[in-house]
Amino acid sequence: MAYYGTKRRVFISHYRGDRVEVDAFIHRFATLEGVFTPFVLGANNNDDFINSTNTSYVMARIREKYLQDTTVTIVLIGGCTHSRRYVDWEIKSSLTQGAYSPNGLIGIILPSQGASAILPDRFAANWTQGHVNCYGRYWVYPNDANTLGSWIEDAYAARTSRAHLIHNSRDMMSYNQRCQVCRITH
């Protein structure tokens, strides 16, 4: 089934340990089905990964290089995504209001996780059970392009209709945390 909805520019946030599933998601839904145009940090070998401990610099580079032209952020959630500082920083940058409009926020559980996963703390602060009075929404991996397209459109609309529900004041992660699934710090 071909996708005929609006093709948005989407930032993909992920843990690079889930690269096989991330690449499969992008290949299927962006390349083959044309649901979105992807912007991804660190997914490809030729990407210029931001290697710095200066959080202000990293946030500025994420916004400038990857988020600037996007309107929706999809966080692909694997087993240890919740423990990654760069995922936290990408979500924080996506939700920043002021000079930029915030990105819509979607979490998608990768197939390897089944029907549930541990959300990154900053994402969890923007989500509620049943998607009531919250900015971000998360879903189990989509079965088709139109379902994903409708989630992206909902997140896009949230930039104005639900922006008042954004919670983005928590401190940024300074280091990767211990993964609650595999119990190690990567």
Secondary structure, DSSP 8 states (H G I E B T S, - for coil): ----S--EEEEEE--GGGHHHHHHHHIIIIIIS-SEEEEESSSSTTS-----S-HHHHHHHIIIIIITT-SEEEEEE-TTGGG-HHHHHHHHHHH--SSS---EEEEEE-GGGTT-----HHHHTT--GGG-S-S-EEEE--SSHHHHHHHHHHHHHHHHHSGGG----S---SS----TTT-S--
